[in-house]
Amino acid sequence: MALLPGARRHPYSFQTGEPMRHRARFGIPLTLVLALATAGCATTTTAVDDRAAAGAPAAFSSCGRQLSFDRPPERAVTLDQTSTETLLELGLQERMAGTANLKTKIPAQYQEAYAKVPVIAPKLATGEQLRSATPDFVIGGSTDLYTKDRAGTREELAALGVPTFVSAVDCPQQNEAGKSPFELLFSDYERLGRAFGSEERAGELAREQRAAVAKAGENASKAVGQGGKRPTVVYLYSVFNGMPYVAGRTGLPSEMSRIVGAQNAFDDVDEDWPEVSWEEVARRNPDFIVIGDLSERGRPGDSAAEKRDTMAADPVVSRLAAVRENRIVEVPGIELDPSVRSVHALGLLAAAMKDLGYVR
């Protein structure tokens, strides 16, 4: 079905956060953007220099827009944490002019590189803040970061000569049919590698994560839950105004479930993170529950401990075997949305399947 009665998309996410109303200005000319772009940097690879010298542009599509680069970007700005961490993983911090919308702590492996990147906005970047950074490339994980009251539309930025990138995971209809969410994520690495002339590192990262996905799925055929069927799982992303938000069919957790041999209990809901009721969670009676720990985001009900307490206090959900027998797995909430860190959550899920006895 499309949605359960009363179900709706979660109003807050790691990618977008709260909307910020701010009048954007679109007056910075492209000539100024290019004039302020930095020169070469220490991390520039031979591929970058060779491509620039040969005059061979990089070209690819991103969520319905054709992008072309005569030279690798030197003042990239990322609009969300997932995009920021992808560029840091690719070693591109010296080519970043700004970042925004930090929702949780930057992992230890990125902290030194992250410290070199200016933070243009602690939350969502406005058009004014973005243009103050004089970007030559803007990267965001989702299309809703590009609106008039946020960073500006992709059309407005294109009119300034600034190309914009959106993760392929957010617009699969614009991409190769049949690609899994993880493959769309890996295609992000490869496209960004082309733009920055860092194809070797991007290809290496994609290969590493493809191997991690394959390893997580090694025991999928051996997974058995109630009644000899695949184990069912509910992913509890957050609790907002007392109501649970869970993973629906279109979110990454459904693909994670498929990989490890489980079944997302809300696969019949055509949303990423719909609001449901606790009674409906109980009716699905999952074999186990995955909690996304969003404690660093700081909203009421975000922490794993609060979610556990809420379930234990609910007169219906508290009676579920998954709750009574503590068949609960905690993972970082940000890793349940597509990001360079999602394979880590996938590995935790695969390990939990073994620990809980669902892999025989």
N, C-alpha and C positions, 0 to 999 in steps of 0.2 A: 504494500500500500504506500501511498505517498507520505502521509503523516498520521500519527495517532491523533485522536481528538484532543485539541488543545496544545499539541506539540508545536514548538517553535524553535528557531535557531537561537543559540546562546548569544546574548547581547554583547558579551565581552570575550575577547580571545587574545592569545599571546600576540597574534599578528597585528590586530587593529587597536585593541584597547578602547578607551572612551573616545567618542568624537570630540574634536576640539574646534570650536567655532572661531574663526579668525579670518579677516579679510586678506586675501593673497594679492600680491602685486606681481605683475608679469612684465615688468619694464626693463629688465637687465638684458642688454643686447648680446647676441651670440659673440660678437667681436670681443666684448669684455670677458666673456666666459673663456674664450680661447686664449686671450692675452694673459689671463691670470693662471692658466693651467701650468702646473709645475713641469720642470724638465725631467730627464731620466732619473731613475732611482736605483738604489743598491740592489734591490731584488729583481730588477728587470732581467729577464732571461734572454738567451741568445735568440730564441724564437721570436721574441718581441722585436729585437734589433733587426733581425733578418727580414721580417715581414715589413717593417717600416721602410727599410732600405730598398727592398724590392718593389715597394709600392703596391703590394698585393692586399687588397681590402678583405676584411672578414665580413661575411654576410650570412644572416640566418633570420628566421622568423621567431617572434616572441609574442604569443597570445594574440595572433591576428595582425601583427605589425611586422613589416620587413625592416630589419636593422642592418646598417652597413657601417663599417669602421675603416677609415683609411689609415688610421694609426691606433695603437692601443690606448684606451682611456687612461688619463693621468689624474683626474679629479672625480672619481666615482663617489656617489653618495648612496648609502643604503637606508631604506625607510623602515626596516624592521630588524629584529634581532636575528631571525633565521638567515636573512640575506647577509647580515654582517658576519655571522659565523662561517658562512660558506666562503666568503672572500678571504677571511682570516685563515681558514683551512687551506685555501689555495695559495697562501703566502702573499697576498696582494695588499697588505696594509699600507705600504708606501704609496700606493696608487689610490688611496681613499681620502677624500676631502671632507668626509663627514659621515656620521651615523646617527640614528634616532631610535626611539621607541624601545628602550631596554626594558625587558619585563622580568628578568631574573638574573642571577649572577652569571657573569661570563665564566665559563669553565677555566680551570687553572691553565690548561694548555694554550689558551688564547689570550690570557690576561696581559702578557708583555706586549704582544702585537696590538691588542685593543687599546692599550694606553697611548699608542702613537696616533690614534685616530681622533679627530675633533668630534665632540658630541654636539650636534647642532640643535638637538631638542631632546629632553629627557623622555618625553612622550611622543605623540604623533607630530611629525614635522608639518608646519604650515608652508604655504607657498612662499611666504616672505623668508622664512628660515632656510628653506631649500635654496632659493636663489641667492641668498647671502653667501652660500658656500661655493657659488660659481661652478656647478657641476658640468662635466662633459659626458656623464652617463649616470642614470638613476636606476636603481635596482630595488624591487619590492617583491614580497612573497605573494601578494594577492592584488587583484584589480581594485578592491575597495580602498586601497591606500591612495589611489589616484583619483581624487574627487576635488571639486572646486573649493570645498571648505577644509581640505587636507593639503596634500602636496601640490594640487593642481591636476588637471586631467592630462592624459597622455597626449591629446591633441594640442593642448596649450603648450606643453613642453616641446612637442615636435615642432611647433611654430617657432620656437626659440633655437631650433637646431639641436636639441638635447634628446638623444635616444633614451627610451625607457624599456626596462625589462620586467616581465612578470613571470613568476615560476610556472612552468608547464603544468604542475600539479593543480593549479588553480583554474586552468582552462583546458581540460583534456579534450574538449570538442574541437579545439583548434590544432590538435596534435595528431600524431599517428594513431589510428584506431587500434585498440587492443593492447596498448601499452599499459603495464601495471603502474600504480602510483610510484613505486620505487624506481621503475625504469624512467618515468617522467622526471623524477628527482635527479637521477643520474644524467639525464639529458640536459638539465640545468647546468650541471658542472661542466659538461662538454661544450655547451654554447658559450658559457662565460669564459672558459679556457680559450676558445677561439677569439672572443672579443679582446681579451687581454694578451693574447699571444702566449698563453700558458697551457697549451694543449697537453704537454707531457704530464704535468702535475695533475691536471683535471682528469686525464685518462687514467692515471694511476689511482686517484681517489675513487673513480667510478669502478675500477676493477676491484679495489679493496672492499668496497661496500657490496658489490655483487657477490663476492666470495662470502661475506658475512651473512647475506640473505640466504645463500645456498646452504651454509652451515646451519642456520636457524631452522631450515626446512628439512634437515636430514631425517628426522624422526616423525615427520608429519603422518606418514602412513600407519604408524604404530599408535597414534593417539586414540584413546577410547574413554568415553565418559558414561553418563547415565544410560542404561538400557543398551549398551554396546554401540551407541552413536558417538559422533564427534563431541568432545567436551564443549559446553556452551559457556560463554563469558560475557559479562556486562562490564563495560568500561565506564567508570564514573569519573567524568571530567571535572565537574564542579557542582556545587550546591548554591543556588542563587534564590534568595527569598524563600528558603526552605525546600525548594524543588530541585530534583536531580536533573542534571544534563548529562546525557550518555552518548556514546558513539553510535551513529547511525550508519547506514549502508555506504554512504559516499565518503566517509572519513577514512583516514589511513588505518585505524585499528581493524577495520574489516579485512583489509589486505594482510595485515599482520596475522590475524586469526587464520586466514586461509593458508598462509605460509607454514605456520606451526602445526596445522591440523586441527584447529579449533573452529568454533562457529560463533560469530558475533550474535548475541541474543536479539539484537535490534536491527538485524540486517534487512528487515522489511520496512524500515523507515528511511525514506529518501532524503536524508539530511546528513550533514557532517556531525553536528552536536545538538540534537533536538532536546527540548524540555519534555520530560515524561512525568509520570507520577510514581511515588514509591509503591503504590499498589500494583502498577504495571511491572515494575522491576520484580516484585515478589511473584507475580503471575508467571513471568518468564523463568523463574526458579533456576538461575544459572549454576553450573557446576562450580565456577569460581568467579571472583570479581577483581578487576584491575582498577586501582585507584590512581588517578593522576594527581601527584602532589604539586600544588600550585602555591605553596605557602609563601614563597618569595614575592608573589604578586600582591599578597596582602589583603585580599578581599575576604569578608566574612564567609566561612565555609570553604575556603580554598585549600587549607592544609589537609594532609592525609589524616592527621589525628582528629580533626573536626569531622571529617567524613565518616571515619570509623565510629565516632561518638554518635553521630546522627543516625547511622544505621542501627547501632546497638539500642538506641532509645526508641526507634520506630516500632510500634506494636506489631506490624506485619513483617517488615523486612528482617527484624531481629530474629524471627523464627526460621529464616532460611538456613539450610544446612551450611551454605557457603559462609554465612556470618557466624553461626554458632561454632563451627569447626575451624574458624579462622582461615578459610581458603581465600585469602585476600593477598593480592600482590600490589606492592607500591612501586610506581615508576615516576620519574620526573615528568610533570605534566607537559612541559614544552616539547618533550620528545614524542608525544602522541600526535602532534601536528607535524607535517612534513618538514624536515630540516636535516642538516648534515649530521645531527645527533640521533636521528630516528632509528638507525640500525642498532644503537645501544639499547633502546627500549625493546626492540625486537629480540635481541639476545637475552634480555631479562625475562621476556615472555617465554621463550623457548626453554630456558633453564627452569622457570617456575612450573612449566608443564611436567618436567621430570620430577621436580621436588614434590609436587602434589600427587604424583602417582598416575598421571594421565597418559604417560608414555610407557608402554609395556613391551 
